[in-house]
């Protein structure tokens, strides 16, 4: 079942709709949390940052694995999905930090989590996000949008993208 991506003006940390919600965003693999969308998350909830930092400190060598996802329950009906979708921060000699293949891999995990959550709770599950990976990570929305369509919307998982 194909669904389309819905675009709205609003705050992705305050997702709208019925049922279970997953707020998805792109994180780096070096444990840095302090700029971009994560600031809005941290203003609303402390737990996503706390869990991300704890997750990073537990990794060998201080690096996280691209494509991994950490799901953090922040409200009874809302999870935050920290997707490791960028290598480092800023523009490195190798180019922009975004890693599209890691975003795709992470969104497959989000889809599987959403389907299982729907089955377990008997409620619909929707995904909510800013135009993730397009700010500090340097990604192009048309490429990320194609991945979101392929891995979520075309698989029947409703997606809402928020623009402030």
PEDA-V116543 format. One record per residue. NEAR is the number of other ideal C-beta (glycine too) atoms within 12 Angstrom. D_FIRST is the distance of its C-alpha to the first C-alpha in Angstrom with 2 decimals. Layout:
near=NEAR d_first=D_FIRST
near=NEAR d_first=D_FIRST
This chain:
near=11 d_first=0.00
near=14 d_first=3.79
near=22 d_first=6.58
near=18 d_first=10.12
near=29 d_first=13.09
near=24 d_first=15.58
near=20 d_first=19.22
near=21 d_first=22.03
near=14 d_first=25.72
near=20 d_first=26.65
near=21 d_first=27.27
near=36 d_first=24.57
near=29 d_first=26.86
near=24 d_first=26.38
near=35 d_first=22.62
near=21 d_first=21.72
near=24 d_first=19.38
near=13 d_first=19.16
near=23 d_first=18.68
near=33 d_first=18.98
near=39 d_first=19.06
near=46 d_first=19.39
near=45 d_first=21.54
near=50 d_first=21.18
near=48 d_first=24.05
near=48 d_first=25.88
near=50 d_first=29.15
near=39 d_first=31.88
near=34 d_first=33.18
near=25 d_first=36.77
near=26 d_first=36.56
near=26 d_first=37.28
near=33 d_first=35.93
near=18 d_first=37.63
near=19 d_first=36.19
near=29 d_first=33.14
near=37 d_first=30.29
near=37 d_first=31.75
near=19 d_first=34.68
near=26 d_first=32.55
near=39 d_first=31.00
near=25 d_first=34.54
near=14 d_first=35.86
near=22 d_first=33.40
near=24 d_first=33.40
near=18 d_first=35.72
near=23 d_first=33.75
near=36 d_first=31.21
near=30 d_first=34.20
near=21 d_first=36.31
near=28 d_first=33.74
near=38 d_first=33.03
near=26 d_first=36.79
near=19 d_first=37.32
near=27 d_first=34.59
near=27 d_first=36.23
near=16 d_first=39.71
near=16 d_first=38.69
near=19 d_first=37.51
near=9 d_first=40.18
near=12 d_first=41.68
near=16 d_first=40.01
near=20 d_first=36.88
near=35 d_first=33.32
near=23 d_first=30.86
near=28 d_first=28.48
near=29 d_first=24.82
near=29 d_first=25.81
near=38 d_first=24.42
near=35 d_first=26.41
near=32 d_first=24.83
near=31 d_first=27.37
near=21 d_first=27.20
near=28 d_first=28.85
near=19 d_first=28.21
near=11 d_first=27.21
near=22 d_first=23.68
near=33 d_first=23.56
near=35 d_first=23.55
near=41 d_first=24.55
near=44 d_first=23.17
near=42 d_first=25.97
near=52 d_first=24.55
near=39 d_first=27.41
near=47 d_first=26.40
near=43 d_first=29.80
near=33 d_first=33.04
near=28 d_first=35.93
near=25 d_first=36.56
near=21 d_first=37.80
near=15 d_first=38.42
near=18 d_first=39.79
near=9 d_first=41.59
near=13 d_first=38.47
near=16 d_first=36.48
near=26 d_first=34.01
near=34 d_first=32.80
near=39 d_first=29.01
near=35 d_first=27.44
near=36 d_first=24.04
near=23 d_first=23.51
near=33 d_first=24.26
near=45 d_first=21.74
near=30 d_first=19.02
near=23 d_first=20.36
near=43 d_first=20.58
near=41 d_first=17.03
near=26 d_first=15.92
near=30 d_first=18.30
near=45 d_first=16.99
near=36 d_first=13.41
near=23 d_first=15.13
near=31 d_first=17.41
near=39 d_first=14.83
near=23 d_first=13.07
near=18 d_first=16.66
near=28 d_first=17.91
near=23 d_first=15.43
near=14 d_first=16.49
near=12 d_first=20.10
near=19 d_first=20.40
near=10 d_first=18.22
near=18 d_first=17.23
near=22 d_first=14.20
near=39 d_first=14.44
near=37 d_first=14.21
near=50 d_first=15.67
near=43 d_first=18.61
near=48 d_first=20.80
near=39 d_first=23.50
near=33 d_first=23.28
near=44 d_first=23.91
near=42 d_first=26.04
near=30 d_first=27.40
near=29 d_first=30.57
near=30 d_first=33.03
near=42 d_first=30.92
near=28 d_first=31.14
near=33 d_first=27.58
near=18 d_first=26.24
near=26 d_first=23.32
near=14 d_first=21.90
near=25 d_first=21.69
near=40 d_first=20.31
near=28 d_first=17.74
near=20 d_first=16.49
near=39 d_first=16.34
near=45 d_first=14.57
near=26 d_first=11.81
near=22 d_first=11.65
near=33 d_first=12.13
near=44 d_first=10.42
near=30 d_first=8.41
near=21 d_first=6.53
near=24 d_first=6.07
near=21 d_first=4.90
near=40 d_first=8.68
near=33 d_first=10.36
near=43 d_first=13.31
near=33 d_first=16.57
near=34 d_first=19.28
near=30 d_first=22.79
near=16 d_first=25.76
near=15 d_first=29.14
